[in-house]
Amino acid sequence: FSLPGTPILYYGDELGMGDNVFLGDRDGVRTPMQWNGDRNAGFSRADPASLYLPTIQDPLYGYQAVNVEAQERSASSLLNWMRRMVALRSRRPAFGRGDLVMLHPENRAVLAFLRIDGDVPTLIVANLSRFAQAVELDLSDYAGRQPVEVIGQQSFPPISDAPYVLTVGPHGFYWFDLTPTPVDDSLPPPEDMPTIEVSGGDWRRLLEGDALEQLEREVLPAFLERQRWFGRADERVARVRLHDVIPLHDVSAAPTWIALADAERGPERDSGRGSERVTYTLALGVTSGRGA
């Protein structure tokens, strides 16, 4: 997914379907799609003997063990992982049209390169071995930047002039955005924080009227953009809308809520990528005194 060109998935690859190597020519990879564990793998209601090619009967890769219906029920299945990776790649222009810069670590079991399209290059590190590998990378051209792992949005130690050391699991890989500055998820200084006035000084009315409007328009977008798990460094939130708010602690001095927040998230500049709607679960609360 991270190399130049268009990724190709032959049907069944997204499930981990096996091949029938005993069939001639290329028929081994043309067996019926394994939709479920029913008759003929859900591919056809016909007599099994009349199928052009037989279904895979292998105990590990046969349709009773590997099929779409079963994998759709598991969030950790290969099918759902593949869907997430395809969606992630489609949101990253560098993988489609960015420049490719190869790195040359001494450990030949590790493939490392950069994809560059814009101000934030993406570092790809892949372990081609079945054993865990340590690798040192020369990233001195990006000293001062901080790698942020793309899938989990976790920050790694900043890059310096010294070789950057990583350990990669067997057949594992990393995608890192090399952000210009370390991600700061701390709150802004008090003087930069907006002031929200609530009717009658009752904080239980924070999610009503003008206070709610200001919370959705000013406070929550800025809060989301500072979080490490939010997204790319060049993305911004245009607006947040709260819904399905559940009060947890209904005390006028310090109420708390759980809410779903719909955020319109998109690129800071026009890069050809459209905005997307993402839903977050947020905990909201009011505190005072030393706790604030």
C-alpha positions in Angstrom: 0.0 0.0 0.0 2.9 2.4 0.6 4.9 1.8 -2.6 4.3 3.7 -5.8 1.7 2.4 -8.1 -1.8 1.0 -7.6 -2.3 -1.8 -5.1 -3.9 -4.9 -6.5 -6.0 -7.3 -4.5 -7.1 -10.5 -6.3 -10.5 -11.6 -5.0 -10.1 -13.6 -1.9 -6.9 -11.9 -0.9 -8.8 -9.7 1.5 -9.9 -12.8 3.4 -6.8 -14.8 3.3 -8.4 -17.4 1.0 -6.2 -20.3 0.1 -5.4 -21.8 -3.4 -6.2 -25.2 -4.7 -2.7 -26.1 -6.0 -3.9 -29.4 -7.5 -6.0 -27.7 -10.2 -4.3 -27.1 -13.5 -3.2 -23.8 -15.1 -4.3 -20.8 -12.9 -7.5 -22.4 -11.9 -6.1 -22.8 -8.4 -6.8 -19.1 -7.7 -10.2 -19.1 -9.4 -12.2 -21.2 -7.0 -15.6 -19.9 -5.8 -15.6 -16.9 -3.6 -16.1 -17.9 0.0 -19.1 -15.8 1.2 -20.2 -18.0 4.1 -20.1 -21.5 5.5 -23.2 -22.6 3.7 -23.6 -24.8 0.6 -21.0 -24.1 -2.0 -19.6 -21.4 0.3 -22.6 -19.2 -0.5 -21.4 -18.8 -4.1 -24.1 -20.8 -5.8 -27.2 -22.9 -4.9 -26.4 -25.4 -7.7 -25.4 -29.0 -7.3 -21.7 -28.9 -6.1 -20.8 -31.4 -8.8 -22.0 -28.9 -11.5 -19.7 -26.0 -10.4 -17.0 -25.1 -13.0 -14.4 -25.4 -10.2 -14.8 -27.0 -6.7 -14.8 -25.0 -3.5 -11.7 -25.2 -1.3 -12.0 -28.0 1.2 -8.7 -27.4 3.1 -9.3 -27.4 6.9 -7.3 -24.2 7.3 -8.4 -22.2 4.3 -11.6 -23.9 3.3 -14.9 -22.0 3.2 -16.0 -23.4 6.6 -13.1 -21.7 8.3 -12.4 -18.6 6.0 -15.4 -16.7 4.7 -16.8 -13.2 4.5 -19.7 -13.7 6.9 -17.5 -14.9 9.7 -14.8 -12.2 9.2 -17.4 -9.3 9.1 -18.3 -10.2 12.7 -14.8 -9.8 14.0 -13.3 -6.3 14.2 -9.8 -7.8 14.2 -10.3 -10.0 11.1 -8.1 -9.8 8.1 -11.1 -8.5 6.0 -11.8 -5.6 8.4 -8.1 -4.8 8.8 -7.8 -4.7 5.0 -10.8 -2.3 4.8 -9.2 0.0 7.3 -5.9 0.0 5.4 -7.5 0.8 2.1 -9.4 3.7 3.6 -6.3 5.0 5.3 -4.3 4.8 2.1 -7.0 6.7 0.1 -6.7 9.6 2.6 -2.9 9.9 2.0 -2.0 11.5 -1.3 1.7 10.9 -0.8 1.2 7.1 -1.3 -0.4 7.7 -4.6 1.7 10.5 -6.2 4.4 11.3 -3.7 8.2 11.1 -4.4 10.0 7.9 -3.2 13.3 8.3 -1.3 15.0 5.1 -0.4 16.9 4.8 2.9 19.8 2.4 3.2 20.1 0.9 6.7 22.9 -1.6 7.4 20.3 -4.2 8.4 19.3 -5.7 5.0 16.3 -7.4 6.5 14.6 -4.0 6.9 13.2 -2.0 4.0 12.9 1.7 4.8 11.9 4.6 2.6 10.2 8.0 2.6 7.1 9.1 0.6 7.0 12.8 0.2 4.1 15.0 -0.9 3.9 18.3 0.9 5.5 19.5 4.1 5.1 16.3 6.1 6.9 13.3 4.7 5.9 9.8 5.6 8.5 7.2 6.8 7.8 3.6 6.0 9.8 0.8 7.8 9.1 -2.8 7.0 10.7 -5.9 8.5 11.0 -8.5 5.7 12.2 -11.2 8.2 10.3 -13.7 10.3 12.4 -12.6 13.3 12.3 -9.3 15.2 14.8 -6.8 13.8 16.6 -3.7 15.1 17.5 -1.0 12.6 19.3 2.4 12.7 18.1 5.0 10.2 19.9 8.2 9.1 17.2 10.8 9.5 19.5 13.7 10.3 17.8 15.8 7.5 14.7 15.8 9.6 16.4 16.5 13.0 13.9 18.2 15.4 10.9 16.5 13.8 8.8 14.0 15.7 7.6 10.7 14.2 3.8 10.1 14.7 2.7 6.6 14.0 0.0 6.8 11.3 -2.4 4.0 12.4 -2.5 4.6 16.1 -1.5 8.3 16.1 1.2 7.6 18.8 4.2 9.9 19.1 7.7 8.4 19.1 10.9 10.1 20.4 12.0 13.2 18.4 14.6 12.8 15.6 18.1 14.1 16.3 21.4 14.1 14.3 22.2 10.6 15.8 21.0 7.5 14.0 17.3 6.8 14.8 16.8 3.3 16.3 13.7 1.3 15.9 12.8 -2.3 16.7 10.3 -4.0 14.3 8.4 -7.3 15.0 8.5 -10.3 12.7 7.0 -9.2 9.3 5.9 -6.0 11.0 5.9 -2.5 9.7 5.5 1.2 10.7 4.2 4.2 8.9 5.3 7.5 10.5 4.4 11.1 9.7 7.5 13.2 10.4 5.8 16.2 11.9 7.7 19.5 12.0 7.2 20.0 15.8 6.4 17.6 18.6 2.7 17.1 19.1 1.5 19.1 22.1 -1.8 17.9 23.6 -1.5 20.2 26.7 -4.1 22.8 27.4 -3.4 26.4 26.1 -2.3 29.0 28.6 -5.2 30.4 30.7 -5.1 33.7 28.9 -5.7 32.0 25.5 -8.7 29.9 26.7 -12.1 31.2 25.6 -14.6 32.4 28.1 -18.0 30.8 28.1 -20.9 32.4 30.0 -23.7 30.2 31.2 -27.2 31.5 32.1 -27.5 32.2 35.9 -24.0 30.7 36.6 -25.5 27.2 36.5 -23.0 25.0 34.7 -25.7 22.4 34.0 -26.7 24.9 31.3 -23.4 24.6 29.5 -25.0 22.4 26.8 -27.8 24.9 26.1 -28.2 28.0 23.9 -25.3 30.3 23.3 -23.0 28.4 25.6 -23.4 25.2 23.5 -22.9 27.2 20.3 -19.6 28.6 21.5 -18.5 25.2 22.9 -19.1 23.5 19.5 -17.7 26.4 17.4 -14.6 27.4 19.4 -13.7 25.2 22.2 -14.1 21.6 21.0 -12.5 22.1 17.5 -9.3 23.5 19.1 -9.3 20.7 21.7 -9.6 17.9 19.1 -6.8 19.3 17.0 -4.4 19.2 19.9 -5.0 15.5 20.6 -2.4 13.0 19.4 -5.1 10.6 18.2 -6.8 13.3 16.2 -5.3 12.8 12.7 -2.8 14.4 10.3 -0.9 17.5 11.4 -2.3 19.4 8.5 -5.9 18.7 9.2 -8.3 21.1 10.9 -11.8 20.8 12.4 -14.4 23.1 10.9 -17.2 22.4 13.3 -18.2 20.0 16.1 -21.8 19.0 16.9 -22.7 17.2 20.1 -25.5 14.7 20.3 -26.6 11.8 22.5 -25.5 13.6 25.6 -25.7 11.5 28.8 -25.4 13.3 32.2 -23.3 11.3 34.7 -23.0 13.7 37.7 -25.8 16.2 37.9 -24.5 18.7 40.4 -24.7 22.4 39.5 -21.1 23.2 40.7 -19.4 20.3 38.8 -21.6 18.4 36.3 -20.2 15.8 34.0 -21.4 14.3 30.8 -20.6 11.7 28.1 -21.4 12.8 24.6 -20.9 11.8 21.0 -19.3 14.5 18.9 -19.6 14.7 15.1 -16.5 16.6 13.7 -16.1 17.8 10.1 -12.4 17.1 9.6 -10.4 18.1 6.5 -7.1 19.5 5.2 -5.9 22.9 6.2 -5.2 23.8 2.6 -6.8 22.7 -0.6 -4.9 19.5 -1.4 -7.5 17.7 -3.4 -8.7 15.8 -0.4 -12.3 16.4 0.7 -13.5 16.7 4.3 -14.8 13.7 6.2 -17.2 13.3 9.1 -15.8 11.6 12.2 -17.6 10.7 15.4 -15.8 10.8 18.7 -16.9 9.9 22.2 -16.0 12.7 24.6 -16.2 13.1 28.4 -17.1 16.6 29.4 -16.9 18.0 32.9 -16.6 21.1 35.0 -14.2 21.6 37.8 -13.0 24.5 39.9 -10.3 25.5 42.4 -7.0 23.6 42.4 -8.5 21.0 40.1 -8.9 23.5 37.3 
